[in-house]
Amino acid sequence: MIANKVSVIIPSYRDPHLFRTIESVLAAAKESIEIIVYLDHFVPSELKRDNRVLYLMSLENVGMRRAINESVKISSGEYIMKLDSHCSIIDGFDVILKSQTEKDWVSIPAKYNLNVDTWERDKGPVTYLYLEYPSLKKEKIFRMKPFNKKIKKRNNPMIDDIIAFQGACWFMHREFFDKIGGLNEELFGSFGAEAHEISMKTWLTTDSGRVVINKNVWYAHYRPEKIWKNKPDNLRTVMVQSMKKVFQLDMLNQWPNQKRPFKWVIDKFGPFPKWPIDWHTDEYINRLKQNDYV
C-alpha cells in the first residue's frame, strides 16, 4: 500500500462515456493516483493509454460488486474512491478528500447532474437523502428521496453525517473498506443497494464509523435512467432483490457483526416522512413476518 496515493475504481459495462470519465479524473487529480478500470464483459475498440490507468477485464458479466472487490484487491493506494463510468469531478478532489476523511469515515461528494454533451455539471447539488418507507403492497424496498429540509435543520455544515447516498461516488481509506468486509456478493448479489450496504455497515457494525457528505467536493453524474439500455436485461430484477435483502436485514436487525439496532440510525437521522409510528415494535415486525414481507 502506497501512502497518500488514491486508487480510483471505475467498474464499467459497455459505457460510451467511460473514456471521457477517465480523462476527467486524470485531469482533475493533483497528486498521486491510479485508475483501475474493470471492463465487465466487454472489450472496447480502443483504450485510454496512460501509465496511471490499469485495466481488468472479464469475459463474463460478473456485476458491480465483484468488479469493485477485485479492483480493490489489486489496488496500491492508501485511499480508494469508487466512481461510476459516466462522471466528472472537481479539480483537486484527491487533495481535498484525503485531507478531510478520517480513517473510519466514508466521504461522499455533493452530487450534480452531468450534461454529457458539454461535459459540464448541471442541476444540483443533491446533498441529503432519506429512506422512504416502502409500500408493502408493492416492492418491499427502501428508496432514497431528497431531504432538503435537512439543510435548514442542520445549519448546512460543509461536512455532515448522512444516512443515505447515491452510490456513484464514495471515498474511504483502503483499510476501512477491508474492515467492513468489502461488498458482500453472497448476501446481495451482483448489483444493487451498494450505497445502503456501505452506510449500514458503517453506522451499525463499527464502533466509530461515519458516513459524511463533504460539500467542499462535488461530482457530476449522468442521469442513470438514460443509460439503462446499455445494461444487462436482468439488472433491474437483480437490483430489486438486493434492495429487498437490505430491507430484511434492517428490519430484523440481522446485519453480520451488528453492534447497534437499526432503530438507532433512524432515530439519529429521522423523523422521516410517512414512516409508521410503530414500525420498530415487535407487533409490527411480527405482522411483516406473517405476511412474508421479511
N, C-alpha and C positions, 0 to 999 in steps of 0.2 A: 504494500500500500504506500503510495507516494504522498507525503504531506503537502497540504494546500492545493492539491490537484482536484479538479471536478471531472467526474465521468458522467457524461450526458448520455442517457439511454433513450434511443428512439426506435420503438417497435413499429414496423410498417407492413401493411398488407396492400399492395397494388395502389399506392397512393401517388397521384400525379404531382403532388406538392412536396414530396419528400426532399428532393434535392435543393429546392429553394429554402426549405426549413433548415437543412444542414448549412447552407451558405449564410443564413441569418444568424445561426448560433456561432459559427466561426467568426463572423464579422463583429458580433456583439461582445464576445469574450475578451477580457483584458489580461487574464493571467493563464496559468497552465490548465488546459483541458484536454480531454479526449472525447470523441463522439463514437459510441458503439451503436451501429445501426443493425437491427435484426430484420432481415428480409424474410418474411414469413410466407413461404410457398409462392415466391415469385422471383424472377430474375430480370432486373431492369436491362434495358438495351445499352445503357452506359452508366458508369459510376462516377461520383464526385471523387477525384483523386486529391488526397491531402494526407500528409503523414500523421495528422491528428484524428483521422477517421478510420475506423475499423469496421469491417462488415462481417456479420454472421449470417448464415443462410440455412434455411430448412426446406427440404424438398416436399414436405408435407405441412399441412396447416396445423401448427401447434397451439396457436392462440396467444393472447396478450400475456397471461400470467407466466407461462413458461418462457416466452421471449424475454420478458423483463428479468426473471430469475437467472436465466442462462447468461444474459448480458452482464448482470451484476457479478456473477461468479468470476468472469474474466476481467472485470474492471480493475484498474490500478489506482483510482483516486481515493483520497480521504473522504470525499463527498460524492454523492450520487444525485443526479437530477433526472427524473423521467419527463419526457416531453413528447407529445403527440407529433405525428409526422406532417402536420399542416398548421404550423405555428410560427410566429415571430416573437422576439423577446427584446426587452430593453437593453441598451448598451450598458456594459458593466454589471450585468446580472450576477456574474460569478463573484465579483468582489463584494457586492452588497450582501448577497445571501451567505457567503462564508463568514462575514463579519457579524451577521445578525441571526445566526442559527446556532443555538446551544446543542450540546451533544445528544440530548434526548428530545429534540424538537423535530417536528415535520413542518417545514415552511412552505406556504402557498402564496405565490404572487397574485396580485389582483388580476382579474380576467377581463379582457376586452374581446369583442368580435374582430375577426380578421377579414379585410377585403382582399381577396386573392388576386383581383385584377390590378390593384395598385400596390399590393403587399404593404398596406398601412393599417394601423389599428382603427377600428370603427366604434360601434356603440360600446358603452361600458362606463365605469368598471362595475363588475359584479364582485362583491366582497363577502357578504354574509348570506348563507343559505340555511334553511331549516328543514327538518324532516317532516314531510306531510304524512299524516296518518292514513293508512290505506283504506279504501272501500273494501270491506271484507266480502262483499257480494261479487267483487271483480278480482283483480290480481292482488294477492296478499304481499305487497311490496311497499317499501318506503320510497317516496320520490322526493327529490330536493327542489325547494322553491326559494326564490329570492326573499330575504327577510330584511328589507331596507329600514324598517323601524328600528332595528338593532343599532344602526349607525347613531341615531339620536340618543338611544338609551345608554350607549357605552362611550359617549363623548368623542367618538371617532378616533381612538388612538391609532397610531401608524402600525403598531404590531399588537395583535389582539387574538385571544383564544377563539376558536371556532369549532363547531361540531361537524360540519359538512363542507365538502368542496367538490368541484368537478375534477375528475382525475386526470385531466390533460397535462398538468404540470405540478410536480412536487419535488421537494429538495430536502435531503437529510444527510447526516453522517452515515457512511457505509456501515459502521459498527452498529448503529441503531437499526438499520434495515435488517441486519443479521439478528439483532436482539429480539425483534418482533417476529422473526421466523420467515422473513420474506413474504411472498404472496402464496397463499395456500390453494394449489390447484386441486388437491384431493377434495377439499370441502366445497369449493366454489366454482369448480370447472375452469374452463379456459378463458372466460371473458365475463365481465360484468361485476359491478359492486366493488371495484378496486379501491375507490376512494373511501367507501364505507368500511371496508376491511381494515385499511390503514388507520382510519380515525378511531374505530372501536378498539383495535389492538393497542393503540397508543394511550387512549384515555382509560380503558378498562383493565388492561393486562400489565401495565407498567406502574411503578411507584411514582415517577415524576415526569412522565412523558407529556408533551403538549403538542397540539396541532394549532398552528397560528397562521393568520393572514398577515402578510407583510405588504403594506400598501406603498412601501418605498420601491417596490419592484412590480413590473407588470409583464404579462404575456398576452398575445392576441391569438385567438383560436378560430379556425374556420368552423362555422356552424355545423354541428355533426349531422343534422338531418339531410344536409346536402351531399354527404359522402357515403350514405348507406348503400347506394347502388354498387359500390365497389367492394362491399363486404361479403363474406360467405353467406349462403342462403339461410343457414340455421342460426345465425348470430343472435337475432332477437330472442329466439327460444332459449338459447344458452344464457343470455343476459338475464332474462326474467327468472330462470331457475336459480341463478346465483343470488339475485335480489330476494327471492323467497327464502333462501337459506339464511341470509343475514337477518331477515325478519324473525325467523325461528330462533336463531342464536340470541338475538337481542331480547325478545320477549320471554324466553325461558332461561335467560342467564346461563347459556351453555358455551360461551367462548372458551376455548382452551386456555388454561392458566389465568382465568378471570379473577381479578382482585377486587373489583368494585361492581355493584349491581348496575344494570342498565338504567334504572331509575336515577342513579346518581348523576349520570351525564345529562339526562333530560331535565332534572332539577337545576343543574348548573346553567343550562343554556335556555331553558324554557321560561315562561309557558309558550307553547306553540299553538297556532290556530287549529281548532276543530279536533283536538285530541280528547278522547273520552276522559272524564274526570276519574273514573275508576279503572283505567287501563292497566294499572300495575297490581291490582288486587288479586288474591287467589281465586275469587269467584269469577272474575273476568278471564283470567288465564285458563281456568277450567272450561269456560264456555268456548274459548278458542280451541282447546284440545278436543272437546266433544264434537265440534264441527269440522275437525281436521284442518284448521287454519294454521296450526303449528305442529 
